Amino acid sequence: MVSELQSGRRRVGHGAGALVLVLGVAACSSPGSGSSGGSASGGGGEGGGGLPDTVKVMSVNGLTGPVSFAGTNAQKGVDLAIEQIEADGLLGDTTVEVDYRDSAASPQEAASFASQAIADPSYAAILGPSASASSTAVSPIVDQAGMPTVYVQSGSEGVVIGDYTFRLTPPAASYFDIAGDYAEEQGVTSAAVLFNSGNPTLVQLGEDVVPQLADEHGFEVVSTGGVEATQQDFTTPASQIAGADPDAAFLMVQGPQYPVAITQLRQAGYQGELIGMSAAGAGNLASAGQEAAGFVWPTNFTPDQDDEGTRAFVEAYRAKYDGETPNNYAAEAYDAMWFLARGMAEADSADRAAIQQGLAAVAEEGFDGAQGEITFEGNDARVPGVLVRWDGSAEVPVEAGS
């Protein structure tokens, strides 16, 4: 059975609210004082009429199944953002109610939930799925219906397709040049590429982005191979890569696949550079331990990056979740919820069309969030990115030239 979780009103004391002030509320006009009450309207009226007492948002994400590691952490980021938004007063006396729907890894479930939100005028917006396959199923529906939808992850084509679809996770390709710089610094002249053939984002990185980096940074791709979406035996590709012995191996696989792939590569005798992508983070390399020491990857967020917005987010997250360190999924969803709230404040309305216009205005200005300085290309977020190394027990930012 698909689980359905719903949050109510959440408020925090002045300590957490003060942290929000560090983040700032750039790109937003002063929030309205709110209308006399009622739920958010999905009607087509003009903005600026004041926000209702409650704004209702549907969150569609995988809370169970193979992508639950992203969905459950995203939920934590959203919950923290809502507490801070209400404590900060960005939306005046308006509270935000999030209806969490579990689509697992099913595009059909995700599309069905999105259709339900569209049909129910009490929903003002959607926080979309993390998985690209689900998001590409949702986007045509919400864009045609004029439902503002903000995604995290979902890095493939076909997600940001029109005025009503936004993405707060920068596509990995937009900052992956960091990996090319690193390969050149390490003197890499040859590389193998292994990618998950069931994930559009990873296919793009493996078949298009890494070969482009090879051209730009002076190394040759000597082999390219795909693995199945849930594959956990990498003995054959590991043996092939070790036999070819390139200077570097680019691994574009799902988070839970990384420790197995890396361990089996090392067991096969491969000692070259190992370079991946952001799915290697969020603690996914812990089970590999020292076997994965030296593995590097570009990412849009690490809790140790040097940015004021990041530091404020990490401090608040640890305070709320008993010292737990946030991962990129929590940070991205946190930024997505703040982005949506800023759009509502800019619109001073819960009308869907007005919110879309408010989000577009916020995107033009950008803001400082958990991921650092966030700008946009159209409706698609961009951040500078940071290179991270696994030292055998922890993820550590890599300084340029080190």
KOLMARVO-373608 format. One line per 8 residues: for each residue x, y, z of C-alpha. Coordinates in steps of 0.001 Angstrom, whole numbers, plus 500000, padded with zeros to 6 digits. Each point is the difference from the previous one (the first is absolute). Layout:
N
X Y Z; ...
END
This chain:
402
500000 500000 500000; 501253 503495 499198; 500636 501874 503199; 498608 503477 500510; 501551 502297 502558; 498752 503462 500747; 501642 502716 502042; 498126 502596 501957
501067 503398 501233; 503575 500249 501144; 501539 502821 501972; 503373 500544 501638; 501442 502472 502472; 502037 503078 499325; 503284 498073 499795; 499111 498207 496778
498328 503095 498605; 503198 501959 500510; 501874 497497 497870; 497592 500649 497162; 500862 503670 500064; 503551 499049 499074; 498647 498419 496847; 498046 503117 499162
496857 500362 497988; 501408 501629 496906; 497811 500328 496942; 496790 500145 502040; 497723 502908 500566; 498619 500431 503491; 497509 497251 500771; 496353 500923 500160
498120 499983 503234; 497814 497131 498796; 496368 499793 499088; 497169 499115 502328; 500449 496250 499648; 499331 496930 497911; 502265 497719 498028; 502176 500838 497004
498090 500495 496802; 501077 498423 496743; 497885 502422 498022; 501271 502284 497292; 499659 503365 501722; 502666 502663 500246; 502623 500088 502725; 500450 502528 502763
496694 499287 501754; 501641 498806 503196; 500875 496547 501247; 497452 497769 501754; 500450 498641 503514; 501315 496717 498597; 501781 499159 496753; 499900 496339 499056
502796 498318 498022; 500232 496398 498822; 503403 498330 500197; 500342 497012 497644; 503125 497948 500637; 501371 496521 500572; 499777 499385 503736; 500293 496231 499565
501758 497842 497423; 503320 500503 498180; 499950 503814 500078; 498850 500343 503614; 503484 501153 501088; 499332 503186 498024; 496325 500408 500883; 500268 499569 503758
502905 502427 500273; 498169 502470 497775; 497046 499854 502387; 502278 501005 502884; 501250 502984 498018; 496453 501113 499176; 498860 499672 503617; 502896 502158 501226
499334 502623 497330; 496319 500243 500955; 500858 500536 503656; 502394 502779 499083; 497704 501626 497446; 497180 500246 502534; 502310 501133 502819; 501586 502621 497756
496626 501447 498985; 500757 499926 496287; 496341 499178 499288; 498545 502084 502805; 497560 497963 502070; 499547 497426 497241; 500998 496431 500788; 501154 497446 497439
498464 496530 500044; 501851 497288 498091; 498197 496828 498967; 502702 497347 499515; 499156 497347 497399; 502188 496934 499481; 500416 499198 496301; 502841 497529 500739
501777 499586 496632; 496783 499933 497946; 499542 502643 497284; 496351 498946 499788; 499432 500664 503712; 501795 503348 499759; 497879 501076 497028; 496834 498874 501771
500799 502033 503107; 500820 503058 497891; 496657 499662 498218; 498235 499818 503360; 501698 503209 501141; 499052 501765 496782; 496370 498961 500329; 499783 501165 503629
499920 503828 500193; 501277 499917 503582; 503519 499228 498733; 502038 503021 498961; 503162 498222 498803; 501887 496704 499837; 503440 499004 501252; 500875 497477 497314
501740 496618 500021; 503748 499370 500240; 500146 497248 497370; 500301 501180 496385; 497671 497311 498670; 497240 501157 502346; 500644 503681 499380; 499865 499672 496229
496609 498329 500426; 498757 502830 502214; 501313 503044 498122; 497728 499926 496914; 496972 499644 502259; 500804 502858 502361; 501263 502365 497331; 496902 499603 497862
497755 500466 503048; 501888 503043 501303; 501055 498435 503312; 503278 501452 501409; 502316 497053 500619; 503463 500111 501554; 502293 496984 499605; 503181 498788 501650
502417 497511 498431; 498287 498913 496709; 502994 501027 497931; 498916 498744 496589; 498471 501779 497030; 496220 500266 499976; 499607 501236 503586; 500214 503793 499634
497778 500387 496956; 497978 503197 500431; 499081 502958 502158; 498533 497916 502828; 502873 497549 500548; 503048 500947 502071; 503005 498036 501270; 502079 500796 503092
502624 497312 499472; 502456 501259 497397; 500540 497339 497312; 503265 498187 500664; 501177 500908 496508; 499859 503708 500916; 502857 499720 502529; 501679 496761 498881
502853 501911 498378; 501536 499922 503514; 500723 496320 499356; 501748 500848 496740; 502193 502553 501756; 500910 497402 502598; 500836 497343 497397; 502279 502431 498190
501727 500993 503264; 500667 496306 500705; 501533 499495 496564; 497273 497651 498751; 500521 499044 496326; 497611 497025 499748; 496708 499115 501649; 497329 497331 500142
496326 500862 500504; 497408 497805 501718; 496420 501258 500325; 496572 498866 501134; 498060 499493 496774; 496629 500229 501770; 500420 503593 501214; 499732 502786 497374
502219 502365 501979; 502758 497410 500350; 499727 499026 496347; 500461 503648 499037; 503057 500307 502226; 501544 496779 498723; 499280 500354 496294; 500164 503762 499494
501504 501989 502874; 503119 497940 500776; 501002 499685 496297; 499611 503770 499706; 502242 500474 503035; 502515 497657 498360; 500160 502276 496955; 500345 503117 502148
502547 498646 502474; 502226 497857 497808; 499199 496413 500899; 498650 497098 497958; 496972 497881 500889; 501243 496466 499320; 496853 498105 501021; 496355 500706 500777
497562 497520 501530; 496541 499908 501505; 498619 498048 502947; 496422 499237 500952; 498022 502292 502271; 500145 497736 503062; 503167 498046 499198; 502127 499051 503022
502596 497759 498364; 502696 501977 498206; 502512 497172 499666; 500044 499990 496196; 500271 503768 499357; 502477 500312 502883; 502215 497333 498451; 499797 501691 496596
500920 503414 501385; 502855 498562 502064; 501299 498181 496927; 500005 503183 497899; 501582 501916 502923; 499023 503565 499027; 501191 502916 502111; 496457 500641 501249
496624 498281 500187; 496838 502092 499971; 497198 498206 501856; 496518 501399 499314; 497802 497650 502056; 497271 500148 502652; 500984 500800 503585; 499589 496458 501416
502032 498591 497087; 503106 502039 500771; 501510 498044 502899; 499673 496694 498119; 501357 501367 496712; 502971 501686 501678; 500836 497013 502197; 499893 497579 497065
502148 502309 497868; 502652 500126 502715; 499763 496236 500526; 500555 499561 496251; 503284 501863 500401; 499045 503397 498599; 502007 502772 501713; 499202 503015 497806
497966 503105 500805; 496318 499386 500757; 497596 502830 499174; 496242 499960 500502; 497021 502297 500444; 497913 501353 502868; 498108 496730 500598; 503216 498728 501626
499370 502401 502875; 497423 499921 502794; 501972 497284 501810; 499773 497481 497170; 503734 499215 500174; 500033 499182 503708; 499718 496255 499450; 503006 500061 497641
502186 501712 502611; 503682 500121 499088; 499403 498127 496734; 498437 503215 498665; 502619 502380 501438; 501001 502565 497394; 496740 499781 498045; 498949 503489 498837
496843 501504 498565; 498523 503414 499173; 496904 500934 501948; 497628 502902 500468; 500145 499747 503808; 502193 498835 502825; 499375 500990 503631; 503589 501229 500326
499985 502413 497061; 500947 503588 500761; 496749 501922 499559; 497944 502012 502485; 496676 498514 498902; 501399 496481 500230; 501347 500542 503500; 496669 501395 501233
498095 497069 498488; 502333 497362 501447; 499836 501546 503473; 496182 500103 499944; 499732 496477 498598; 502260 498529 502665; 498022 501816 502688; 496703 498594 498732
501171 496444 499306; 502093 499209 503078; 503405 500747 498522; 499414 498245 496663; 502010 501454 497117; 497875 500861 496944; 500672 498558 496578; 499393 501496 496581
496437 498653 499749; 498984 501849 503159; 501776 503183 498890; 498388 500034 496559; 496491 499444 501350; 500577 502679 502624; 500944 502432 497238; 497000 498888 497918
497560 500734 502831; 501595 503377 500675; 499866 500776 496275; 496295 499150 499903; 499316 502128 503085; 501893 502929 498523; 497876 499670 496863; 496820 500069 502091
501232 503062 501889; 500868 501733 496733; 496540 499190 498641; 498231 500888 503276; 497498 497387 498867; 499320 496267 499999; 498691 500158 496448; 501948 497568 497812
500666 502411 497142; 501100 502698 502427; 502356 497595 501755; 501573 499057 496661; 500668 503667 499315; 501408 500419 503500; 502339 497035 499534; 501200 501407 496686
500769 503326 501704; 501974 498270 502765; 501915 497975 497394; 501049 503204 498242; 501665 501229 503187; 501259 496728 501527; 500642 499544 503704; 502449 498531 502510
498845 496600 501233; 501251 496757 501454; 501825 499250 496736; 501706 503394 500022; 499403 502764 497482; 497123 498834 497784; 499424 501563 496606; 497763 498815 497184
500116 499353 496294; 496342 500444 499232; 498228 497812 502561; 503033 497796 500664; 502272 500621 503003; 503760 500380 499784; 502698 499939 502696; 503812 500148 499740
500418 496431 501277; 502789 498511 502099; 502315 497003 499654; 499860 497484 502857; 502365 497146 500938; 499213 496958 502135; 502937 499633 502411; 498983 496548 501199
497632 501141 502706; 498598 503401 498985; 499243 502291 497068; 502506 502878 499790; 499927 503001 497623; 502961 500058 497626; 501776 503307 499556; 500996 500928 496459
503449 498708 499128; 500223 497670 502997
END
